[in-house]
Amino acid sequence: MIPREIPARLLRIAIVMIALFTLLALLVMVHTTPIIFTLFMFIGQPLLLLALLLLIGAVLADLKAKELI
Amino acid sequence: MSTLARAAALVAVLAPVAAWAAEDTVPLPRGWIGTTSEWVRGFGIAFALLNLALLAFAWRSLRSGGVTPTARGWLFVAVGLVPLMVAFLSFAHGLEGSTTVAACGSCHVMTPWVQDLQNVKSDTLAATHFKNHYIRESQCYTCHSDYGLAGTIKAKFEGLGHVWRYTVGAYELPIKINQPYPNVRCLGCHAGSQKFINASGHPKEEMHALLDGSVSCIACHGPAHPEQKRAAGR
């Protein structure tokens, strides 16, 4: 049995990651410099990918905890 | 204040205004709604701000009731859907935006090059192309990247190297081009034009020398940048 707090905690981490990603993306669009764009490519986009994986993982864990899958 | 000083002050004030007005005299085409790049940027900023608001809602919904169907819905939109749109738009804008002269000039080591480029009194090759609008935009990138998709990819990887070396300080001053400037970049635009074909300095029998790089375009038409100019003058 997976404790109920784990998916919620994972999702909160995912939200923080997406917030960081969005801020970097906003920075790229407001003031594009090669350094900011590189940061967005190598930090922002992996954050997005990780957050998506966390979202999928948390939803699956939640469904499993509710014995729906 | 003497009349001469007053006149000088008036010219100093009016010259930039006149220059601005002169640039603004060309009316935009009828029905102008902006460029694709401007729209991408506008939508990108709007989606990013929307996403930050959605994230706040998702956070609140998660805090109040745990992983409920409502929270899942907010999360699906705020973490899964809108960020993908933001990623696409910011990537497209960043790719385009990093080719501008302003982007190249954002590293302070490039300041003398950019200043010379934009100096209307300079007679370097770069400044000549800039002030006469031979290249309309992204002037640094246009001359320093090869043609086609492979050229873009190569330029982006080289740019990554530049960012790394600039960040860790692994460069020597004065900045120099890392390989001889390839003639094909000049010929990509100039070869085939009537001015090029009819110029006495470009006889047909000498074309192979330009194509194989044994004669450089810069050798006759340079200096391309001020540092070369200074070196040539020594």
Chai-1 contact restraints between the chains, C-beta under 6 A:
chainA,res_idxA,chainB,res_idxB,connection_type,confidence,min_distance_angstrom,max_distance_angstrom,comment,restraint_id
A,P7,B,V67,contact,1.0,0.0,6.0,A-B,restraint_1
A,A8,B,L62,contact,1.0,0.0,6.0,A-B,restraint_2
A,A8,B,G66,contact,1.0,0.0,6.0,A-B,restraint_3
A,A8,B,V67,contact,1.0,0.0,6.0,A-B,restraint_4
A,L11,B,L62,contact,1.0,0.0,6.0,A-B,restraint_5
A,A14,B,V79,contact,1.0,0.0,6.0,A-B,restraint_6
A,I15,B,L55,contact,1.0,0.0,6.0,A-B,restraint_7
A,I15,B,A58,contact,1.0,0.0,6.0,A-B,restraint_8
A,I15,B,W59,contact,1.0,0.0,6.0,A-B,restraint_9
A,I18,B,V79,contact,1.0,0.0,6.0,A-B,restraint_10
A,I18,B,P83,contact,1.0,0.0,6.0,A-B,restraint_11
A,A19,B,L55,contact,1.0,0.0,6.0,A-B,restraint_12
A,T22,B,A48,contact,1.0,0.0,6.0,A-B,restraint_13
A,T22,B,N51,contact,1.0,0.0,6.0,A-B,restraint_14
A,T22,B,L52,contact,1.0,0.0,6.0,A-B,restraint_15
A,A25,B,A48,contact,1.0,0.0,6.0,A-B,restraint_16
A,A25,B,V86,contact,1.0,0.0,6.0,A-B,restraint_17
A,A25,B,S90,contact,1.0,0.0,6.0,A-B,restraint_18
A,L26,B,A48,contact,1.0,0.0,6.0,A-B,restraint_19
A,V28,B,S90,contact,1.0,0.0,6.0,A-B,restraint_20
A,V28,B,G94,contact,1.0,0.0,6.0,A-B,restraint_21
A,M29,B,R41,contact,1.0,0.0,6.0,A-B,restraint_22
A,M29,B,G44,contact,1.0,0.0,6.0,A-B,restraint_23
A,M29,B,I45,contact,1.0,0.0,6.0,A-B,restraint_24
A,M29,B,S90,contact,1.0,0.0,6.0,A-B,restraint_25
A,M29,B,H93,contact,1.0,0.0,6.0,A-B,restraint_26
A,T32,B,G94,contact,1.0,0.0,6.0,A-B,restraint_27
A,T32,B,G97,contact,1.0,0.0,6.0,A-B,restraint_28
A,T32,B,S98,contact,1.0,0.0,6.0,A-B,restraint_29
A,T32,B,A103,contact,1.0,0.0,6.0,A-B,restraint_30
A,T33,B,A103,contact,1.0,0.0,6.0,A-B,restraint_31
A,T33,B,S106,contact,1.0,0.0,6.0,A-B,restraint_32
A,P34,B,S98,contact,1.0,0.0,6.0,A-B,restraint_33
A,P34,B,A103,contact,1.0,0.0,6.0,A-B,restraint_34
A,P34,B,G159,contact,1.0,0.0,6.0,A-B,restraint_35
A,P34,B,V163,contact,1.0,0.0,6.0,A-B,restraint_36
A,I35,B,V163,contact,1.0,0.0,6.0,A-B,restraint_37
A,F37,B,G94,contact,1.0,0.0,6.0,A-B,restraint_38
A,F37,B,S98,contact,1.0,0.0,6.0,A-B,restraint_39
A,T38,B,V163,contact,1.0,0.0,6.0,A-B,restraint_40
A,L48,B,P83,contact,1.0,0.0,6.0,A-B,restraint_41
A,L48,B,A87,contact,1.0,0.0,6.0,A-B,restraint_42
A,A51,B,V79,contact,1.0,0.0,6.0,A-B,restraint_43
A,L55,B,V79,contact,1.0,0.0,6.0,A-B,restraint_44
A,L55,B,G80,contact,1.0,0.0,6.0,A-B,restraint_45
A,D62,B,V67,contact,1.0,0.0,6.0,A-B,restraint_46
